[in-house]
Amino acid sequence: MEDSNKVISINLLVFMIYTLIVHTTGIVDPIIFSSLIAFFHATAIFIIGVIFTLIERSQKEKKSLGLSMILAALIIFMIGFSACFGSLMIQS
């Protein structure tokens, strides 16, 4: 359980950092760019989580780490896209 909290916390921290950087710099359209980054981030950790869960069946800790990464990916998807749509609602 402690590893799950650590994996989710690290991924949420990374998500918050790049979201803040994108929204404060204003170099590109922050809504589109942050949603793309969130999508790639969540997809990458989802794929890594599935690989850890399915391939490393003999090692219990890697399977637990894989499930934690899948959960973190789902959380990033939910928070990332709700933040994107929230930004759209505020802008219009």
Secondary structure, 3 states (H helix, E strand, C coil): CHHHHHHHHHHHHHHHHHHHHHHHHCCCCHHHHHHHHHHHHHHHHHHHHHHHHHHCCCCHHHHHHHHHHHHHHHHHHHHHHHHHHHHHHHHC
